Structures are given as structure tokens and as C-alpha cells.
């Protein structure tokens, strides 16, 4: 029986053996033939044994693909190699095109396996910091297979859309004008100070990394082995690293440790250096009058640097025409919107909103914010604003209790029969004062009911407190959600009122100190087997229930 050949199209990453996948190595060693650009063959030479090698020059991709298909049809196992990922400016597409021309069908033709590798945009980004954290694109400046007019349109579209851009094949010995023209296009839409990273031969012996900016990037050596990574309007430099924030929206809430309100805490310079400088009010990487983070005044216009003037002069000589210096107003600048998130309620025991409070909510939330009522008897507000202090002041002036949201302690009390059962209310208020809003490994709900009816379901919260006959009963470790949900374990009855706040505080502090990140209290209690001397008992349902994935 005639042996059936196979095609491997292998992306071997940047070239360092540590970054080649195990499957890529297996495919190379399985193959009878290795076909690739001669420089790439040299990079993987030490992984080869007795395979036949066919290496060709830079512009002979089509002939390599044709030869690979021919050898595979003759029953050989053939590895066609590409640096980076074979499906990103690599050989995968050409191999398929050659197969299609020959009428190949997957069911009857030679087998083909595409083996992914780390593309240059990823390997180079890892050396520069984190420049590709938002929408990005790759553009090859080689016009060997694509007309330059089309490439230029794509550069302009990417610049207008504020993409982070990775330029492949930026310049060769004979092809020098494309990178100059690309810079000219980008300077129409982006500040000359936009961070740019130049990475040559990433993860190879002759690796070179240069951090520069859009105006000065042509002052540095750029060649075929260089990948050029250009930031978007929010990209900034920090400690010689290029960082692009994940989005154009920042979410922050009230202070993270205790109830005292510190709305700006998460946007302090040391926490999010891209947000704003607390002393000057300026942000790094922002231009014009666009507000970034909590920016309250426009950045001062920067004077044109000498290096930028030199770059413009060089560009004029290359293009043969004068180059107009771009103005700040023409830059693409995406505003970074700050979303202030917090929860409000009429109080710990009070569940009744006044008309004035409702009108104040409508006023501070406005047309662009949102209000959401939650099972925790609070309304969660999400408000685009640059004035969180003013918002908190207005909300507190009408009697709202303000709380942070997220992985914090939340006290959920009943209404104590509209305040008639007032004896336990001071203890609920004290727990809110001491623990409310404290940061936790995972959200922690404390349920507080004012009588043995427990009609507000305190026993179904992480910590349940029920006032009964002048003393408190305690439940710990409820699983509040899921088809295997169960109430908390009753761990103590008849707790004296003067011991309650201290005991609950100790439980919360132990959980905070010892729990894993994102570990709910019931999981921690099960793992630790004991919390503040209370022994864990498994009270989960004993019947088998098939797990149900989300959205099932």
C-alpha cells in the first residue's frame, strides 16, 4: 500500500528553543523533509537529525510551498517552517493555496497540520512591557505581495481607529520609503510623543530593544528583523516599559479598607500611574484637552523637540515635499472615562427611601449613569464623573448610607419590623461601622435578623446572625447559590450581646488573613475545618446532583 504523506506547517516562535512548542519539535523530528527560508533553517538546525533540508531565499515562498506539496504527495512527511506563527504572514496560507490549485480535499488529499507558534507581536510585546493590552492590529509593510497603496490605506485606517499597531517587515535594503511614509501617516493622527518600541531579533542572540517615540523612531536602526510596536492614544511609558491600559474606562469605588470614604484611592499615582499625577493633575500619555482618569485641567502644550524637527526635515527630503507639522487638535484621542461605583441605602435597618433621596439619586446619576437595586437591599450606582467628592457629599446630605462594592464586607439587615424590634439595632449599626466595606478575598455578606423568624434569610448568608430572646445565634458557612445551596452551619446559640461584635470581627479577620483569593467563606471553612474554634460540619445535600454549567 502506498504510503500517504503529510504536511506540517510549523510556526517555531521567535527562535529561542525555550519558546518552541513541544508539538513543533515533534513535527520537525517526525518529518523527512524540512523546507524553509535559509535563515529560519539555521535557527532550528540543532533540533534536526537526518532530515533532508530544502532552503531558499527570502522571496521564494511560493516555490517552497509547491515543493512541500510535491514531496507530501510523494508520500513524505514534510515540515514547512515559519518563524513566529505560520498563520501570521507565514507559510500556512500559501500552502493551502497551492493545495487548492491542485484540487485538494481534506477527506481524500494529503493530511495537513498547522502548528501554532508565538507571533512577533506577542514575543516583542513581552520584551517591551504590556503595549498590546487593548485592540491591536498587525500590518506588514512589505509590498512584495501587496500593493503599497493598499498598505497605506490600512495604516491610515488603523491610525484613525486608535489601534495599537505592530509593523512587520518595516524596512529592507531596497525597500526604505514605506516606513518613512508610515510615520508620516501616523503623525497626522497621533502625538509625536506616542511611545514606540523597536525589537530586533526577539529572544535571539543579537536581540536589541529600543524604546523611543513616534517622532524619533526613524533615528534608530530598523530592518527586516525589527518589529515596530506603536502605542495608541492612551499608551504611556513607565520605568522604561510601554504600557497600554486595558480600556478607555476606569472603574473605582469607595475606600478599600474601612468605611471612611476615599473615592480616589484606587487612582493614586502609585496604584495606577497612568491615571493622573496627584500633584500636577496631569496624566502621562494624554494630549490635547481630553480627560484621562480624573484629569481636571488640560495638559500644557509641549514644545517641539529638536529631534522631532530633524525627523520632519528628513521626511521632507525623502518625500520631496514639505511636511506640515501635525496640530494637537488633529490627533485621535479616546477619552478615558472614569466610572464611580458605589452602593447606597437609607440605612442599616431603615428600608424606606424618601422622595428627596430618590430625586437626589436621579440628579447624581443623570442620563449616562445607571441604578440597580440588589438583593442586598442597596442600590448600586455607576456614574461617569470627574467629581466623586461632590457626588458623595450630595448623597450623604440626604441621609444615604454609602458603601463600596466588590469583594468587601456587606451587612444585610432586616427592617426589624419597621423598627419596632429596636433592641438589636445598635449591634447591627456597630457591625456596619466596624466591618462595613472592609476588603476581603471574596465578597462576604453578613445577614442580621432581629427575631427568630429570620424572615430576611440571614441563615443563607456567609455569616448569619439571629437575635432571639435577648441573645444571638450564629450561623457560618452558608452556600448561598447553586443547586447545592444550603444554609450556614449553626455554630453557637445564646451569644451575649457584648461579645457579638468582637466575635464576628475575629471571624472576619481570620477569613481575611487565611483565605485564598476568590475563596468564598464556605469553601475556606470546609478547607480549614475550624474557624475561631468552631468545628466544620458538612451539611451539604447528601444526594447526587449533576453539575450544571453556567447558561445551561
C-alpha positions in Angstrom: 0.0 0.0 0.0 1.3 3.4 -1.0 2.5 5.5 2.0 0.4 8.6 2.5 2.4 11.8 3.0 1.7 14.6 5.5 2.3 18.3 5.6 3.3 20.1 8.8 3.2 23.9 8.7 5.3 24.8 11.7 5.5 28.1 13.5 8.5 27.9 15.7 8.1 31.2 17.5 10.9 33.8 17.9 13.7 31.3 17.5 14.8 30.6 21.0 14.4 26.9 21.8 12.6 27.7 25.1 9.8 29.3 23.2 9.2 26.5 20.6 6.2 24.3 21.5 6.6 20.6 22.2 4.3 19.8 19.2 6.5 21.8 16.9 9.6 19.9 17.9 7.8 16.6 17.5 6.7 17.6 14.0 10.2 18.6 13.0 11.7 15.3 14.2 8.9 13.2 12.5 9.5 14.8 9.2 11.5 13.5 6.2 11.9 17.0 4.7 12.4 20.4 6.3 11.6 23.3 3.9 12.1 26.9 4.7 13.9 30.2 4.4 17.6 29.5 5.0 17.9 31.9 8.0 15.0 30.0 9.7 16.5 26.6 8.9 19.7 27.8 10.6 17.7 28.8 13.7 16.4 25.3 14.3 19.4 23.3 13.0 20.2 21.9 16.4 16.7 20.2 16.5 17.2 18.3 13.3 18.8 14.9 12.8 19.0 13.3 9.3 16.1 15.1 7.6 16.6 16.4 4.1 16.7 20.2 4.0 15.4 22.4 1.3 16.2 26.1 2.0 15.6 29.0 -0.4 15.8 32.8 -0.3 13.6 35.5 1.1 11.2 36.0 -1.8 10.7 32.3 -2.8 7.8 31.4 -0.6 5.6 30.1 -3.5 8.3 27.7 -4.7 8.8 26.4 -1.1 5.0 25.8 -0.8 4.9 24.0 -4.2 7.9 21.8 -3.3 6.4 20.9 0.0 3.1 19.8 -1.5 5.0 17.8 -4.2 7.0 15.9 -1.6 3.9 15.2 0.5 2.1 13.8 -2.5 5.1 11.5 -3.0 4.4 10.0 0.4 6.9 12.1 2.5 6.3 13.9 5.8 7.2 17.5 5.2 7.7 20.3 7.7 7.3 23.8 6.2 8.7 26.2 8.7 8.0 29.8 9.6 9.3 32.0 12.4 6.6 33.3 14.7 3.2 31.8 13.8 2.8 30.1 10.5 -0.7 31.6 10.1 0.6 35.2 10.6 2.5 36.3 7.5 3.8 32.8 7.4 3.5 29.8 5.1 0.1 28.4 6.1 -1.9 30.4 3.6 0.4 29.7 0.7 0.4 26.0 1.3 -3.3 25.9 1.3 -3.4 28.0 -1.9 -1.1 25.5 -3.6 -3.2 22.6 -2.4 -6.5 24.3 -3.6 -5.0 24.8 -7.1 -4.3 21.1 -7.3 -7.9 20.3 -6.3 -7.0 19.1 -2.8 -9.8 17.9 -0.5 -9.3 17.2 3.2 -11.1 13.9 3.1 -9.0 12.5 0.2 -5.9 14.6 -0.1 -2.6 14.6 1.9 -3.1 15.4 5.6 -2.1 18.8 6.8 -1.5 20.1 10.3 -0.9 23.7 11.2 1.2 24.0 14.3 0.9 27.4 16.0 3.8 29.5 17.3 4.4 32.7 19.2 4.0 35.6 16.7 6.3 38.6 16.7 3.6 40.9 18.1 3.4 38.7 21.2 7.1 38.0 21.7 8.1 41.6 21.2 5.3 42.9 23.4 6.6 40.7 26.2 10.0 42.4 26.0 8.6 46.0 25.9 6.2 45.7 28.8 2.5 45.4 28.1 1.9 47.5 24.9 -0.8 45.3 23.4 -3.4 45.3 26.2 -6.1 46.8 24.0 -7.4 46.4 20.4 -4.4 46.0 18.1 -3.5 45.1 14.6 -0.5 43.9 12.6 0.4 45.4 9.3 3.2 44.2 7.1 5.0 47.0 5.2 6.3 44.6 2.6 4.8 45.3 -0.8 6.2 42.1 -2.3 2.8 40.6 -2.4 0.5 43.5 -1.5 0.4 46.9 -3.4 1.7 49.8 -1.3 -1.4 51.9 -1.9 -3.5 49.3 -0.1 -0.9 49.0 2.8 -1.0 52.8 3.2 -4.8 52.8 3.4 -4.6 50.2 6.1 -2.1 52.2 8.1 -4.3 55.3 7.9 -7.4 53.3 8.9 -5.6 51.8 11.9 -4.3 55.2 12.9 -7.7 56.8 12.8 -9.2 53.9 14.8 -6.6 54.3 17.5 -5.3 50.7 17.3 -2.1 49.7 18.8 -0.1 48.8 15.7 2.7 46.2 15.2 4.6 46.7 11.9 6.1 43.6 10.4 8.8 43.8 7.7 9.2 47.5 8.2 12.3 48.1 6.0 14.8 46.2 3.9 18.0 47.1 2.0 16.0 48.0 -1.2 12.7 49.0 0.4 13.2 52.1 2.6 10.4 54.6 1.8 7.5 52.6 3.4 8.5 53.1 7.0 9.0 56.8 6.3 5.6 57.2 4.7 4.0 55.2 7.5 5.4 57.6 10.1 4.1 60.5 8.1 0.6 59.0 8.1 0.6 58.2 11.8 1.8 61.7 12.8 -1.4 63.0 11.3 -3.4 61.2 14.0 -1.1 60.6 16.9 1.1 62.7 19.1 4.8 62.8 18.2 5.4 61.6 21.8 3.4 58.3 21.3 5.5 55.5 22.7 7.2 53.2 20.2 9.1 50.0 20.8 11.6 48.6 18.3 12.6 45.0 18.9 15.2 43.3 16.7 15.7 39.6 16.7 13.5 39.0 19.8 14.8 36.2 22.0 17.8 35.5 19.7 21.5 36.1 20.4 21.5 39.5 18.8 18.4 40.8 20.4 18.1 44.6 20.6 15.3 46.6 22.3 14.8 50.3 21.8 12.2 52.5 23.5 11.5 55.7 21.6 8.6 57.7 20.3 6.8 58.2 17.0 8.7 61.4 16.1 12.1 59.9 16.7 11.7 56.3 15.7 13.5 56.8 12.3 16.6 57.9 14.2 17.2 54.3 15.1 18.2 51.2 13.2 15.1 49.5 11.7 15.4 46.5 9.4 13.7 43.3 8.3 14.4 41.6 11.6 12.8 44.5 13.5 9.2 44.6 14.8 7.9 48.1 15.4 5.2 48.4 18.1 3.3 51.7 18.2 1.0 52.6 21.1 -2.4 54.1 20.9 -3.6 57.4 22.4 -3.6 56.0 26.0 -0.3 54.2 25.9 2.3 55.5 28.3 5.9 55.0 29.4 6.7 53.9 32.9 10.2 52.9 34.1 11.2 52.2 30.5 8.3 50.0 29.9 5.5 50.6 27.4 2.1 50.1 28.9 -1.3 50.3 27.3 -4.3 50.3 29.7 -6.9 47.6 29.0 -9.6 50.1 28.1 -10.8 53.6 27.9 -12.9 53.3 31.1 -11.8 53.1 34.7 -14.0 51.8 37.5 -13.4 52.6 41.1 -15.3 52.6 44.3 -15.1 53.9 47.8 -12.2 53.3 50.1 -10.9 49.7 50.3 -10.1 49.0 54.0 -12.7 50.7 56.3 -15.8 52.7 55.9 -14.1 56.2 55.8 -14.6 57.4 52.3 -11.6 57.7 50.0 -13.1 57.8 46.5 -9.7 58.5 44.7 -7.7 55.8 46.5 -7.6 53.4 43.5 -6.5 56.1 41.2 -3.5 57.3 43.2 -0.3 57.5 41.2 1.4 54.6 42.9 -1.7 52.4 42.2 -2.4 53.3 38.6 0.4 55.6 37.3 -1.4 56.2 34.0 -4.4 57.7 35.8 -3.2 61.1 36.9 -0.4 62.9 38.8 -1.9 63.8 42.1 0.3 66.9 42.4 0.0 68.4 38.9 -3.3 67.0 37.7 -1.6 65.8 34.5 -1.6 62.3 33.0 1.1 60.5 31.2 0.4 59.8 27.6 -2.6 62.2 27.2 -2.7 65.0 24.7 -4.9 68.0 24.0 -7.9 68.6 26.2 -9.2 65.0 26.5 -9.9 64.0 30.1 -7.9 60.9 31.2 -8.7 59.3 34.6 -9.8 62.2 36.8 -8.0 64.9 34.8 -9.5 68.3 35.6 -7.3 70.6 33.5 -5.9 70.3 30.1 -2.2 69.3 29.8 0.2 72.1 28.9 1.3 72.1 25.3 4.7 70.6 24.9 7.4 72.4 22.9 8.5 70.8 19.7 11.7 68.8 20.4 14.8 69.2 18.3 14.7 65.6 17.4 11.2 65.9 16.1 12.2 68.9 13.8 15.1 66.8 12.5 12.6 63.9 11.7 10.3 66.3 9.9 13.2 67.7 7.9 14.3 64.2 6.9 10.8 63.3 5.9 10.6 66.4 3.7 13.8 65.5 1.8 12.8 61.9 1.3 9.3 62.7 0.0 10.3 65.8 -1.9 7.5 67.8 -0.5 7.1 70.0 2.6 5.6 68.3 5.6 3.2 70.2 7.8 3.7 69.7 11.5 0.5 68.0 12.9 -1.5 70.0 15.3 -2.7 68.6 18.6 -6.4 69.0 17.6 -5.9 66.6 14.7 -4.8 63.7 16.9 -7.1 60.8 17.5 -7.6 60.8 21.3 -10.0 58.5 23.1 -11.2 59.9 26.3 -10.7 57.6 29.3 -13.9 57.7 31.2 -13.9 57.3 35.0 -16.9 55.3 36.4 -17.5 55.9 40.0 -19.2 52.8 41.6 -20.8 52.7 45.0 -23.9 51.3 46.8 -26.4 53.4 48.7 -29.2 52.6 51.2 -31.4 54.6 53.6 -29.6 52.9 56.5 -28.8 49.6 58.1 -32.3 48.9 59.4 -34.2 51.5 57.5 -35.6 50.3 54.2 -37.7 53.3 53.3 -36.5 55.9 50.7 -37.7 59.4 50.9 -38.8 61.4 47.9 -35.8 63.7 48.4 -33.5 60.8 48.3 -35.0 59.4 45.1 -34.7 62.9 43.4 -31.1 63.2 44.5 -30.4 59.7 43.0 -31.9 60.8 39.7 -29.8 64.0 39.8 -26.4 62.5 40.5 -26.8 59.5 38.2 -28.0 61.6 35.3 -28.7 60.3 31.8 -25.4 58.4 31.4 -25.2 56.6 34.8 -27.1 53.6 36.0 -29.0 52.5 39.1 -29.6 48.8 40.0 -31.5 47.5 43.0 -29.8 44.5 44.6 -30.8 41.6 46.9 -28.6 43.2 49.5 -31.2 46.0 50.0 -28.9 48.5 48.4 -28.9 50.5 45.1 -25.7 50.2 43.1 -24.8 53.4 41.3 -22.4 53.6 38.3 -21.7 57.2 37.5 -19.4 58.6 34.8 -17.9 61.6 36.7 -14.8 63.6 37.4 -16.2 64.9 40.7 -16.8 61.9 43.1 -16.4 64.1 46.2 -19.4 66.2 45.0 -21.5 63.1 44.5 -20.7 61.6 47.9 -21.4 64.9 49.5 -24.9 65.2 47.8 -25.8 61.6 48.7 -24.8 61.9 52.4 -26.6 65.2 52.7 -30.0 63.5 52.2 -29.2 60.7 54.7 -27.8 57.9 52.5 -25.5 55.3 53.9 -22.7 54.8 51.3 -20.8 51.6 50.8 -18.1 50.4 48.4 -18.9 47.4 46.2 -16.9 44.4 45.1 -15.0 42.0 47.3 -15.9 43.7 50.6 -17.9 43.1 53.7 -21.6 43.9 53.2 -24.1 43.9 56.1 -27.6 42.8 55.1 -30.0 43.6 58.0 -33.8 43.1 58.1 -36.1 46.1 58.8 -36.7 44.9 62.5 -40.4 45.1 61.8 -40.2 48.7 60.7 -38.0 49.5 63.7 -40.4 48.1 66.3 -37.9 45.5 67.4 -35.3 48.0 68.2 -33.2 46.2 70.8 -30.7 44.5 68.4 -30.4 47.5 66.0 -27.4 49.2 67.8 -25.4 45.9 67.3 -26.2 45.9 63.6 -25.1 49.5 63.3 -21.9 48.8 65.2 -21.0 45.9 62.9 -21.6 48.2 59.9 -19.3 50.8 61.4 -16.5 48.3 62.2 -16.6 45.9 59.3 -18.7 47.5 56.5 -16.7 47.9 53.3 -13.6 46.1 54.5 -11.8 44.4 51.7 -12.0 40.6 51.6 -10.6 37.7 49.4 -14.1 37.4 48.1 -17.4 39.2 48.8 -18.6 38.5 52.3 -22.3 39.0 53.3 -23.3 39.2 56.9 -27.0 38.7 57.4 -28.6 40.2 60.5 -32.2 39.3 61.6 -33.9 40.9 64.5 -36.0 37.9 65.6 -36.2 34.1 65.5 -38.4 34.2 62.3 -35.3 35.2 60.4 -37.6 36.3 57.6 -34.8 38.1 55.8 -32.9 34.8 55.4 -29.8 35.6 57.4 -29.0 31.9 57.7 -28.4 31.9 53.9 -25.6 34.4 54.1 -21.9 33.8 54.7 -22.3 34.8 58.3 -25.9 34.7 59.7 -26.8 36.4 63.0 -30.3 35.9 64.5 -31.4 37.8 67.6 -33.6 35.6 69.8 -34.7 36.1 73.5 -32.1 38.8 74.1 -29.2 36.9 72.8 -27.7 36.0 69.4 -27.5 32.7 67.4 -24.7 32.4 64.9 -24.6 30.6 61.6 -21.4 30.3 59.5 -20.6 29.0 56.0 -23.8 29.1 54.0 -23.5 28.3 50.3 -25.9 30.9 49.0 -26.1 30.0 45.3 -26.2 26.9 43.1 -28.4 23.8 43.1 -26.5 22.5 46.1 -27.1 25.7 48.1 -27.5 25.2 51.8 -27.8 27.4 54.9 -25.0 28.2 57.2 -23.9 25.8 59.9 -25.4 26.7 63.4 -22.2 27.1 65.4 -23.4 28.9 68.5 -26.6 29.8 70.4 -27.2 32.4 73.1 -24.2 34.6 72.4 -24.2 37.5 74.9 -24.7 40.8 73.1 -21.5 42.4 74.5 -19.5 39.6 72.8 -21.1 39.7 69.4 -19.1 42.4 67.6 -15.8 41.1 68.8 -16.6 37.5 67.8 -17.8 38.5 64.3 -14.8 40.7 63.8 -12.4 37.8 64.8 -14.1 35.5 62.3 -13.9 38.1 59.5 -10.2 38.9 60.3 -9.3 35.2 60.3 -11.0 34.7 56.9 -9.3 37.7 55.5 -5.9 36.7 56.6 -6.0 33.0 55.7 -8.4 32.5 52.7 -7.1 32.1 49.2 -8.0 34.8 46.6 -11.6 34.4 45.4 -12.3 31.7 48.0 -15.8 32.1 49.5 -16.2 31.7 53.3 -17.9 28.3 53.0 -15.0 26.9 51.0 -12.5 28.3 53.4 -14.4 26.8 56.4 -14.5 23.4 54.7 -10.8 23.6 53.9 -9.6 24.9 57.3 -12.0 22.6 59.2 -12.2 25.2 62.0 -12.8 29.0 62.4 -12.4 30.7 65.7 -12.8 27.4 67.5 -16.0 26.4 65.6 -15.6 22.9 64.0 -16.7 22.5 60.4 -19.6 20.0 59.7 -20.7 19.0 56.3 -24.3 19.9 56.0 -24.5 19.9 52.1 -27.2 17.8 50.5 -26.3 14.1 50.5 -28.0 13.3 47.2 -26.0 13.3 43.9 -26.8 16.3 41.8 -25.2 16.6 38.3 -23.2 19.8 38.0 -24.8 22.4 35.8 -22.6 24.7 33.8 -23.5 28.4 33.5 -26.1 29.2 30.9 -27.3 25.6 30.9 
